[in-house]
């Protein structure tokens, strides 16, 4: 395990407290829901924060603010809670258990989606105690964060439920609400916080269509609503994502300019438990009193660990030795577990020393493997987030095959100068074609990117003077006669060409330039691999269209010729960020290195 000692120190009761605290954002409400005193609950929250070594929450203005890493860890804890509560009920029918897979778009724990999920699984577990509802959370922000492993038992599947966001044909739909602090304002600053990707993009498209200016916010909507909203800000959130605890402290009113958005549950299978989950899930968006007794700690982390040792060694003496405890202590703890579950887990073979697992014990042993995976993953995520508490910046650049290219030289120059001033910031660089970089910026995977074509989604600042594109052709083609001084675009049909595909920014520029001349340029090969294209030029197979700096080394070695094209076409490289997202302080400083006039 990534954190060998953390797993032994964690108590499921503490984890349950933190998971419920992420949902309610209130010590009083969490204490009431779990039947604990506020003082005891505060100690458990503090203990978990100390054990994790992370800043998970803070308090301001009488409100608790759970940060993004706390909300993400709350979602990971759900896997433990789900397995633990199922084990306590399924042991009564160990031979008949089956599973249903639920795929749900959720990155953080909290809000209406989490509330509805807890409500639905708590209710269907009472109806179908031998069915395990395995949840596959779809992390639709794609920000290169830690990816949680999953565990799925090898039992018969009864089907699956795919929960999707939609604006038509929804099982349940919600209005868009504008939330603010209630103070009168003349001009609102419309804020779009992080929400599940599908529903956030629906809102953005509606705002673009209505020509309403807005600003992306890097904080999740549950974070923004955990504290008073600043004067002048109006937060746009769909009511399906809200709980009463999130909505109550703020003034809200409908935002009619955006169409209603909703959720659709796509059922795959015929078992009535599928429809039962869907009905309870829809109802859960309006249910504030979650049946938390279905989620209480029934088996402790220590009991899981001790039972796993017994299942492995099949003898009390050997298991006790491996755990460094006495045999009577182990026997007593297993007896308590059997009494709590109301099932015999261990059966003695003839002679009394060798043990075998009962059917209920076999089930618990199988589920224990899932508990181990979930605990190890929780430890791995905490380890990763400890590392990520250090400052980090993700930057995208265009592919380049020439070590002397102007692009690489410029990026290295500015990054080196910036790193001298800010050596503590960790930099991660990703290489991708233009359209993919735009997609990563929109999904908030990266903060900045070097782009080569215009985009309505981006704020773009030039990084150096435009470069003229020309035909980069093999030098071997011109051994008998010198290359032409220039070529018209209409003459390119005489040359075998390899060009990037239409999803690449430079190809967009080429095609747009040709359309303006009523030309259709048809390459012999489309290839997004600059390495492959460069080798084809070097081997005398094909020519391509690029700035001279992109294949500077081939031209310097006499393996290629650069022939200007007329009318000329220029490529302007930009340092770019998402248009409706305000750059952070570290991003703004790097932007200023690339383009002092960025205003960031």
C-alpha positions as CSV (number, residue, x, y, z in Angstrom):
1,X,0.0,0.0,0.0
2,X,1.2,3.6,-0.7
3,X,0.7,4.5,2.9
4,X,1.3,1.4,5.0
5,X,0.6,3.0,8.4
6,X,-2.4,5.1,7.5
7,X,-4.5,2.1,6.7
8,X,-4.0,0.7,10.2
9,X,-4.9,4.0,11.9
10,X,-8.1,4.8,10.0
11,X,-11.4,4.1,11.7
12,X,-14.5,3.6,9.6
13,X,-16.6,5.7,12.0
14,X,-14.3,8.6,11.5
15,X,-14.5,8.2,7.7
16,X,-18.3,8.1,7.9
17,X,-18.3,11.3,9.9
18,X,-16.1,13.0,7.2
19,X,-18.2,11.7,4.3
20,X,-21.4,13.0,5.9
21,X,-19.8,16.3,6.8
22,X,-18.9,16.8,3.1
23,X,-22.6,16.4,2.4
24,X,-24.1,18.6,5.1
25,X,-21.2,21.2,5.6
26,X,-22.5,21.5,9.1
27,X,-21.1,20.1,12.3
28,X,-24.5,20.4,14.0
29,X,-26.4,18.7,11.2
30,X,-23.8,15.9,10.8
31,X,-23.9,15.3,14.6
32,X,-27.7,15.1,14.6
33,X,-27.7,12.7,11.6
34,X,-25.2,10.4,13.1
35,X,-26.4,10.5,16.6
36,X,-23.1,12.0,18.0
37,X,-22.3,15.0,20.1
38,X,-20.8,18.0,18.4
39,X,-17.7,17.9,20.5
40,X,-17.0,14.2,19.7
41,X,-17.6,14.8,16.0
42,X,-15.3,17.8,16.0
43,X,-12.5,15.7,17.5
44,X,-13.1,13.0,14.8
45,X,-12.9,15.6,12.0
46,X,-9.7,17.0,13.4
47,X,-8.2,13.5,13.9
48,X,-8.9,12.6,10.2
49,X,-7.3,15.8,9.0
50,X,-4.2,15.2,11.1
51,X,-4.0,11.5,9.9
52,X,-4.3,12.5,6.3
53,X,-1.8,15.4,6.6
54,X,-4.0,17.5,4.4
55,X,-5.9,20.7,4.6
56,X,-9.5,19.4,4.1
57,X,-11.7,22.2,5.3
58,X,-11.7,25.6,7.0
59,X,-14.2,27.8,8.8
60,X,-15.1,31.4,7.9
61,X,-18.0,33.5,8.8
62,X,-19.7,30.7,10.8
63,X,-19.7,28.4,7.8
64,X,-17.5,25.4,7.1
65,X,-15.7,25.4,3.8
66,X,-14.7,21.9,2.5
67,X,-12.1,22.3,-0.2
68,X,-11.8,20.3,-3.4
69,X,-9.5,17.7,-2.1
70,X,-11.7,17.1,0.9
71,X,-14.7,16.6,-1.4
72,X,-12.8,14.3,-3.6
73,X,-11.7,12.2,-0.7
74,X,-15.3,12.2,0.6
75,X,-16.2,10.5,-2.7
76,X,-13.5,7.8,-2.3
77,X,-14.8,7.1,1.2
78,X,-18.1,6.3,-0.3
79,X,-16.7,3.1,-1.8
80,X,-15.7,1.9,1.7
81,X,-19.1,2.8,3.1
82,X,-21.0,1.1,0.4
83,X,-19.0,-2.2,0.7
84,X,-19.1,-2.1,4.5
85,X,-22.9,-1.5,4.8
86,X,-23.6,-4.1,2.1
87,X,-21.5,-6.8,3.9
88,X,-23.6,-6.3,7.0
89,X,-26.9,-7.1,5.2
90,X,-25.8,-9.6,2.6
91,X,-24.3,-12.1,5.1
92,X,-27.9,-13.3,5.8
93,X,-28.1,-14.6,2.2
94,X,-24.5,-15.3,1.2
95,X,-25.3,-17.7,-1.7
96,X,-27.6,-15.5,-3.7
97,X,-25.8,-12.1,-3.9
98,X,-25.5,-10.4,-7.3
99,X,-24.6,-6.9,-8.5
100,X,-25.8,-4.0,-10.5
101,X,-23.4,-1.4,-12.0
102,X,-24.3,2.3,-11.7
103,X,-22.3,4.8,-13.9
104,X,-22.8,8.3,-12.5
105,X,-21.0,11.6,-13.5
106,X,-19.6,12.8,-10.3
107,X,-16.2,14.2,-9.3
108,X,-16.9,15.5,-5.8
109,X,-18.9,14.3,-2.9
110,X,-21.7,16.6,-1.8
111,X,-24.7,18.3,-3.3
112,X,-27.9,16.9,-4.8
113,X,-26.3,14.1,-6.8
114,X,-24.6,12.6,-3.7
115,X,-27.8,13.0,-1.7
116,X,-29.9,11.3,-4.2
117,X,-27.4,8.4,-4.5
118,X,-27.2,7.8,-0.8
119,X,-31.0,7.9,-0.5
120,X,-31.6,5.5,-3.4
121,X,-29.0,2.9,-2.3
122,X,-30.2,3.1,1.3
123,X,-33.8,2.4,0.2
124,X,-33.1,-0.4,-2.4
125,X,-30.8,-2.2,0.1
126,X,-33.8,-2.6,2.4
127,X,-35.8,-4.1,-0.5
128,X,-33.0,-6.2,-2.1
129,X,-30.3,-6.9,0.6
130,X,-28.5,-9.4,-1.6
131,X,-27.9,-7.0,-4.5
132,X,-24.7,-5.0,-4.4
133,X,-24.9,-1.6,-6.2
134,X,-21.5,-1.0,-7.5
135,X,-20.9,2.7,-8.4
136,X,-18.5,3.8,-11.2
137,X,-17.9,7.5,-10.8
138,X,-17.1,9.2,-14.1
139,X,-14.7,12.0,-13.4
140,X,-15.7,14.4,-16.2
141,X,-13.3,17.2,-15.4
142,X,-10.2,15.2,-16.7
143,X,-7.7,17.4,-14.8
144,X,-5.0,14.8,-14.5
145,X,-5.9,14.2,-10.9
146,X,-5.4,10.8,-9.1
147,X,-7.5,8.1,-10.8
148,X,-9.2,5.8,-8.4
149,X,-9.0,2.1,-9.0
150,X,-12.2,0.1,-8.8
151,X,-13.1,-3.3,-7.6
152,X,-16.0,-5.4,-9.0
153,X,-16.9,-8.8,-7.5
154,X,-17.1,-11.8,-9.8
155,X,-20.8,-12.4,-9.3
156,X,-23.7,-12.4,-11.7
157,X,-24.6,-9.0,-13.1
158,X,-28.3,-8.1,-13.2
159,X,-27.7,-5.2,-15.5
160,X,-26.5,-1.6,-15.3
161,X,-27.8,2.0,-14.9
162,X,-26.2,4.9,-16.8
163,X,-27.1,8.3,-15.4
164,X,-26.7,11.0,-18.0
165,X,-27.3,14.7,-18.3
166,X,-29.7,15.8,-21.0
167,X,-32.0,18.7,-22.0
168,X,-34.6,16.4,-23.6
169,X,-36.3,13.2,-22.4
170,X,-35.2,13.6,-18.8
171,X,-36.5,11.5,-16.0
172,X,-36.2,14.6,-13.8
173,X,-35.4,18.1,-14.8
174,X,-34.4,21.2,-12.9
175,X,-34.4,25.0,-13.4
176,X,-31.3,27.1,-13.5
177,X,-31.0,29.3,-10.5
178,X,-29.1,32.5,-9.9
179,X,-27.7,32.7,-6.4
180,X,-26.3,35.8,-4.7
181,X,-26.0,37.4,-1.3
182,X,-29.3,39.3,-1.6
183,X,-27.7,42.7,-1.9
184,X,-29.1,44.9,-4.7
185,X,-26.8,45.2,-7.7
186,X,-27.0,47.2,-10.9
187,X,-24.8,45.0,-13.1
188,X,-24.3,41.3,-12.3
189,X,-21.1,39.4,-12.9
190,X,-22.5,36.0,-14.0
191,X,-20.3,33.1,-12.6
192,X,-20.3,29.6,-14.0
193,X,-18.6,27.3,-11.4
194,X,-17.3,23.8,-11.8
195,X,-20.2,21.4,-12.3
196,X,-20.5,18.0,-14.0
197,X,-19.1,18.6,-17.5
198,X,-22.3,17.8,-19.5
199,X,-24.5,20.1,-17.5
200,X,-21.9,22.9,-17.4
201,X,-21.5,22.9,-21.2
202,X,-25.3,23.0,-21.7
203,X,-25.3,26.2,-19.6
204,X,-22.3,27.7,-21.4
205,X,-24.0,27.1,-24.8
206,X,-27.2,28.8,-23.6
207,X,-25.3,31.8,-22.4
208,X,-23.3,32.1,-25.6
209,X,-26.6,31.9,-27.6
210,X,-28.2,34.5,-25.5
211,X,-25.1,36.7,-25.8
212,X,-24.8,36.9,-22.0
213,X,-21.2,37.5,-20.8
214,X,-20.0,35.2,-18.0
215,X,-16.9,34.0,-16.2
216,X,-15.7,30.5,-15.5
217,X,-14.7,29.8,-11.9
218,X,-12.1,27.2,-11.0
219,X,-14.0,26.3,-7.7
220,X,-16.6,23.6,-7.6
221,X,-20.2,24.9,-7.1
222,X,-20.4,23.2,-3.7
223,X,-17.3,25.2,-2.6
224,X,-18.6,28.5,-3.8
225,X,-21.8,28.0,-1.9
226,X,-20.1,27.0,1.3
227,X,-19.3,30.7,2.0
228,X,-21.1,34.0,1.5
229,X,-21.0,35.1,-2.1
230,X,-19.2,38.4,-2.8
231,X,-21.2,41.5,-3.8
232,X,-21.9,41.7,-7.5
233,X,-21.5,37.9,-8.1
234,X,-24.4,35.8,-9.3
235,X,-23.7,32.1,-9.3
236,X,-25.6,30.0,-11.9
237,X,-26.4,26.4,-10.7
238,X,-29.0,23.9,-11.6
239,X,-31.4,23.1,-8.8
240,X,-30.9,19.4,-9.2
241,X,-27.3,19.9,-7.9
242,X,-28.4,21.7,-4.8
243,X,-29.4,20.5,-1.4
244,X,-31.3,22.7,1.1
245,X,-28.1,23.0,3.1
246,X,-26.3,24.5,0.1
247,X,-29.1,26.7,-1.0
248,X,-30.5,28.1,2.3
249,X,-27.8,30.6,3.2
250,X,-28.2,32.4,-0.2
251,X,-30.8,34.4,-2.1
252,X,-31.9,32.6,-5.2
253,X,-34.3,33.1,-8.1
254,X,-34.9,31.4,-11.4
255,X,-32.7,32.2,-14.4
256,X,-35.1,31.8,-17.4
257,X,-32.5,32.6,-20.1
258,X,-31.1,29.0,-19.8
259,X,-33.2,25.9,-20.7
260,X,-34.0,23.4,-18.1
261,X,-31.5,20.6,-17.7
262,X,-32.1,17.1,-16.4
263,X,-31.0,13.6,-15.8
264,X,-32.0,10.4,-17.6
265,X,-31.4,6.9,-16.1
266,X,-30.8,4.4,-18.9
267,X,-31.6,0.9,-17.6
268,X,-29.9,-2.1,-19.1
269,X,-31.7,-5.2,-17.8
270,X,-35.1,-6.5,-16.7
271,X,-34.7,-7.0,-12.9
272,X,-37.1,-4.9,-10.8
273,X,-34.2,-3.7,-8.7
274,X,-33.1,-1.5,-11.6
275,X,-36.4,0.4,-11.8
276,X,-36.5,0.6,-8.0
277,X,-33.2,2.3,-7.9
278,X,-34.3,4.8,-10.6
279,X,-37.5,5.7,-8.7
280,X,-35.7,6.2,-5.4
281,X,-32.9,8.1,-7.1
282,X,-35.3,10.6,-8.6
283,X,-37.1,11.0,-5.3
284,X,-33.8,11.5,-3.5
285,X,-33.4,14.9,-5.1
286,X,-36.2,16.1,-2.9
287,X,-35.4,14.0,0.3
288,X,-33.5,15.8,3.0
289,X,-33.8,13.0,5.6
290,X,-31.4,10.3,4.3
291,X,-31.7,7.0,6.0
292,X,-28.2,7.0,7.4
293,X,-28.7,4.0,9.6
294,X,-28.2,2.0,6.4
295,X,-24.7,3.5,6.1
296,X,-23.5,3.2,9.7
297,X,-20.3,1.4,10.7
298,X,-21.2,-2.3,11.1
299,X,-17.7,-3.8,10.7
300,X,-14.6,-1.9,11.8
301,X,-11.4,-1.6,9.8
302,X,-9.7,-3.7,12.5
303,X,-12.3,-6.4,12.2
304,X,-11.8,-6.5,8.4
305,X,-8.1,-6.8,8.8
306,X,-8.2,-9.5,11.5
307,X,-10.8,-11.6,9.6
308,X,-8.6,-11.4,6.4
309,X,-5.7,-12.8,8.4
310,X,-7.9,-15.7,9.6
311,X,-9.1,-16.4,6.1
312,X,-5.5,-16.6,4.9
313,X,-3.9,-18.7,7.7
314,X,-7.0,-20.9,8.6
315,X,-5.7,-21.1,12.2
316,X,-6.1,-18.7,15.2
317,X,-2.6,-19.2,16.4
318,X,-1.0,-18.3,13.0
319,X,-3.3,-15.4,12.3
320,X,-2.6,-14.0,15.8
321,X,1.1,-14.2,15.3
322,X,0.9,-12.4,11.9
323,X,-1.1,-9.7,13.6
324,X,1.1,-9.5,16.6
325,X,-1.8,-10.0,19.1
326,X,-2.7,-12.8,21.4
327,X,-4.9,-15.6,20.3
328,X,-7.6,-14.9,23.0
329,X,-7.9,-11.3,21.8
330,X,-8.4,-12.4,18.2
331,X,-10.9,-15.0,19.2
332,X,-12.9,-12.4,21.2
333,X,-12.9,-9.9,18.4
334,X,-14.1,-12.5,15.8
335,X,-16.9,-13.6,18.2
336,X,-18.0,-10.0,18.5
337,X,-18.1,-9.7,14.7
338,X,-20.2,-12.9,14.4
339,X,-22.6,-11.6,17.0
340,X,-23.0,-8.3,15.3
341,X,-23.7,-9.9,11.9
342,X,-25.8,-12.7,13.4
343,X,-23.9,-15.2,11.3
344,X,-21.3,-17.9,11.8
345,X,-18.2,-17.0,9.8
346,X,-15.7,-19.6,10.9
347,X,-16.2,-23.4,11.1
348,X,-13.8,-25.7,12.8
349,X,-12.6,-28.8,11.0
350,X,-12.2,-32.1,12.8
351,X,-9.5,-31.8,15.5
352,X,-10.5,-28.2,16.3
353,X,-7.4,-26.3,15.0
354,X,-8.0,-25.9,11.3
355,X,-10.6,-23.5,10.3
356,X,-12.8,-23.1,7.1
357,X,-15.0,-20.3,6.1
358,X,-18.8,-20.7,6.2
359,X,-20.8,-19.4,3.2
360,X,-21.2,-16.1,5.1
361,X,-17.5,-16.1,5.8
362,X,-16.7,-16.7,2.1
363,X,-18.8,-13.7,1.2
364,X,-17.1,-11.5,3.8
365,X,-13.7,-12.7,2.5
366,X,-14.6,-11.7,-1.1
367,X,-15.9,-8.3,0.0
368,X,-12.8,-7.9,2.1
369,X,-10.7,-7.8,-1.0
370,X,-12.8,-4.9,-2.2
371,X,-12.3,-3.2,1.1
372,X,-8.5,-3.6,0.8
373,X,-8.5,-2.1,-2.7
374,X,-10.6,0.9,-1.5
375,X,-8.4,1.4,1.6
376,X,-5.2,1.3,-0.5
377,X,-6.7,3.7,-3.0
378,X,-7.7,6.1,-0.3
379,X,-4.2,6.0,1.0
380,X,-2.8,6.5,-2.5
381,X,-5.0,9.4,-3.1
382,X,-4.0,11.1,0.1
383,X,-0.4,10.5,-0.8
384,X,-0.9,12.0,-4.2
385,X,-2.8,15.0,-2.8
386,X,0.0,15.6,-0.3
387,X,2.3,16.0,-3.2
388,X,-0.1,18.1,-5.1
389,X,-0.5,20.6,-2.3
390,X,2.8,21.9,-3.7
391,X,2.1,24.5,-6.4
392,X,1.7,23.1,-9.9
393,X,1.1,24.4,-13.4
394,X,0.0,22.4,-16.5
395,X,1.0,23.8,-19.9
396,X,0.2,22.4,-23.4
397,X,2.5,22.9,-26.4
398,X,2.3,22.0,-30.0
399,X,4.4,19.0,-31.3
400,X,7.8,19.7,-32.7
401,X,10.5,17.4,-34.2
402,X,13.3,19.8,-34.6
403,X,15.4,20.5,-31.6
404,X,16.3,23.9,-33.1
405,X,12.7,24.9,-33.8
406,X,11.6,28.4,-32.9
407,X,8.7,27.1,-30.8
408,X,10.9,25.0,-28.5
409,X,13.5,27.7,-28.2
410,X,10.8,30.3,-27.2
411,X,9.1,28.0,-24.7
412,X,12.4,27.0,-23.1
413,X,13.6,30.6,-22.9
414,X,10.5,31.9,-21.1
415,X,10.1,28.9,-18.8
416,X,13.7,29.0,-17.7
417,X,13.4,32.7,-16.9
418,X,10.1,32.2,-15.1
419,X,11.5,29.2,-13.1
420,X,14.4,31.2,-11.9
421,X,11.9,33.5,-10.2
422,X,9.5,30.8,-9.0
423,X,11.5,27.6,-8.5
424,X,8.9,26.1,-6.1
425,X,6.2,25.7,-8.7
426,X,6.1,22.3,-10.3
427,X,5.6,22.5,-14.1
428,X,4.0,19.7,-16.2
429,X,4.2,20.0,-20.0
430,X,1.8,18.2,-22.3
431,X,2.3,17.9,-26.1
432,X,-0.7,17.7,-28.4
433,X,-2.1,19.1,-31.7
434,X,-4.0,22.4,-31.7
435,X,-7.6,21.1,-31.5
436,X,-6.7,18.7,-28.6
437,X,-5.0,21.5,-26.7
438,X,-8.2,23.6,-27.1
439,X,-10.2,20.6,-25.8
440,X,-7.9,20.2,-22.8
441,X,-8.2,23.9,-22.0
442,X,-12.0,23.7,-22.1
443,X,-12.0,20.7,-19.8
444,X,-9.6,22.5,-17.4
445,X,-7.0,19.8,-17.9
446,X,-4.3,22.4,-18.5
447,X,-4.2,26.1,-17.6
448,X,-2.2,27.5,-20.5
449,X,-1.3,26.4,-24.1
450,X,0.7,27.4,-27.1
451,X,-1.8,27.4,-30.0
452,X,-1.6,28.1,-33.7
453,X,-5.1,28.9,-34.9
454,X,-7.9,31.1,-33.7
455,X,-10.6,29.8,-31.4
456,X,-13.7,31.5,-30.0
457,X,-13.1,29.7,-26.7
458,X,-9.7,31.2,-26.0
459,X,-8.0,34.5,-25.0
460,X,-4.9,34.5,-27.2
461,X,-1.7,36.6,-27.0
462,X,1.0,36.4,-29.7
463,X,4.4,35.1,-28.5
464,X,6.6,36.2,-31.4
465,X,6.3,37.6,-34.9
466,X,4.3,35.6,-37.5
467,X,6.1,32.9,-39.5
468,X,5.5,32.5,-43.2
469,X,4.5,29.0,-44.4
470,X,6.1,27.4,-47.4
471,X,6.6,24.1,-49.2
472,X,9.3,22.0,-47.4
473,X,10.4,19.7,-50.2
474,X,13.2,17.0,-50.4
475,X,16.5,18.5,-51.7
476,X,16.9,15.4,-53.9
477,X,14.1,16.6,-56.1
478,X,16.2,19.5,-57.3
479,X,19.5,17.9,-58.2
480,X,19.1,18.6,-61.9
481,X,17.6,22.1,-61.6
482,X,17.4,24.7,-58.8
483,X,14.2,24.9,-56.8
484,X,11.7,27.6,-57.9
485,X,12.0,30.9,-56.2
486,X,8.4,30.7,-55.2
487,X,5.3,28.6,-56.0
488,X,1.6,29.5,-56.4
489,X,-0.8,27.5,-54.3
490,X,-2.4,26.3,-57.5
491,X,0.9,24.6,-58.5
492,X,1.0,22.4,-55.4
493,X,-1.0,19.7,-57.2
494,X,2.2,18.8,-59.1
495,X,3.9,17.7,-55.9
496,X,3.2,14.6,-53.7
497,X,2.2,16.0,-50.3
498,X,1.8,14.8,-46.7
499,X,-0.2,17.1,-44.5
500,X,-1.6,17.0,-41.0
501,X,-5.3,15.9,-40.6
502,X,-8.1,18.4,-40.6
503,X,-8.2,18.4,-36.8
504,X,-4.8,20.1,-36.6
505,X,-4.5,23.9,-36.4
506,X,-2.0,24.4,-39.2
507,X,-4.2,22.4,-41.6
508,X,-7.1,24.6,-40.6
509,X,-5.1,27.7,-41.7
510,X,-4.0,26.0,-45.0
511,X,-7.5,24.9,-45.9
512,X,-9.0,28.4,-45.1
513,X,-6.3,30.0,-47.2
514,X,-7.0,27.7,-50.1
515,X,-10.8,28.2,-49.9
516,X,-10.2,31.9,-50.2
517,X,-8.5,31.2,-53.6
518,X,-11.2,28.7,-54.7
519,X,-8.7,25.9,-54.4
520,X,-9.1,22.4,-52.8
521,X,-5.8,21.0,-51.7
522,X,-5.8,17.2,-51.6
523,X,-2.7,15.7,-50.0
524,X,-1.5,12.2,-50.9
525,X,-1.3,11.3,-47.2
526,X,-2.7,12.8,-44.0
527,X,-0.5,12.3,-41.0
528,X,-0.5,14.0,-37.6
529,X,3.0,12.5,-36.8
530,X,5.6,15.2,-37.4
531,X,8.3,12.7,-36.9
532,X,7.0,10.5,-39.7
533,X,6.4,13.5,-42.0
534,X,9.9,14.7,-41.4
535,X,11.4,11.3,-42.3
536,X,9.3,11.2,-45.5
537,X,10.8,14.6,-46.5
538,X,14.3,13.5,-45.6
539,X,13.9,10.3,-47.7
540,X,12.6,12.2,-50.7
541,X,9.1,10.7,-50.6
542,X,6.9,13.7,-49.9
543,X,6.8,17.4,-49.4
544,X,4.9,19.2,-46.7
545,X,3.8,22.7,-45.8
546,X,5.3,24.3,-42.7
547,X,7.3,27.3,-41.5
548,X,11.0,27.0,-42.2
549,X,11.8,26.9,-38.4
550,X,9.8,23.7,-38.0
551,X,12.3,21.7,-40.1
552,X,15.3,23.9,-39.6
553,X,17.8,21.1,-39.1
554,X,16.8,19.3,-42.4
555,X,17.1,22.5,-44.3
556,X,20.5,23.4,-42.7
557,X,21.9,19.9,-43.5
558,X,20.8,20.3,-47.1
559,X,18.2,17.5,-47.0
560,X,15.3,19.8,-47.6
561,X,14.5,23.1,-49.4
562,X,12.1,25.8,-48.2
563,X,10.1,27.3,-51.1
564,X,7.9,30.4,-50.4
565,X,4.2,30.2,-51.5
566,X,2.2,33.0,-53.0
567,X,-0.1,34.5,-51.9
568,X,1.8,34.2,-48.6
569,X,0.2,32.5,-45.5
570,X,1.4,33.3,-42.0
571,X,1.1,31.3,-38.8
572,X,0.9,33.2,-35.6
573,X,1.6,31.2,-32.4
574,X,-0.2,32.4,-29.2
575,X,0.0,31.7,-25.5
576,X,-3.7,31.0,-24.7
577,X,-6.1,30.4,-21.8
578,X,-9.8,29.8,-21.6
579,X,-11.7,33.0,-22.4
580,X,-14.2,32.9,-19.5
581,X,-11.7,31.7,-16.9
582,X,-9.6,34.2,-14.9
583,X,-6.0,33.0,-14.8
584,X,-4.5,32.2,-11.3
585,X,-1.6,34.2,-9.9
586,X,1.0,31.7,-11.1
587,X,-0.5,31.5,-14.6
588,X,-0.7,35.3,-14.8
589,X,3.0,35.6,-14.0
590,X,3.9,33.1,-16.7
591,X,1.6,34.9,-19.2
592,X,3.4,38.1,-18.5
593,X,6.8,36.4,-19.4
594,X,5.4,35.3,-22.7
595,X,3.5,38.4,-23.5
596,X,4.0,41.5,-21.2
597,X,0.8,43.1,-22.7
598,X,-1.5,40.3,-21.6
599,X,-2.9,42.4,-18.8
600,X,-2.8,39.4,-16.5
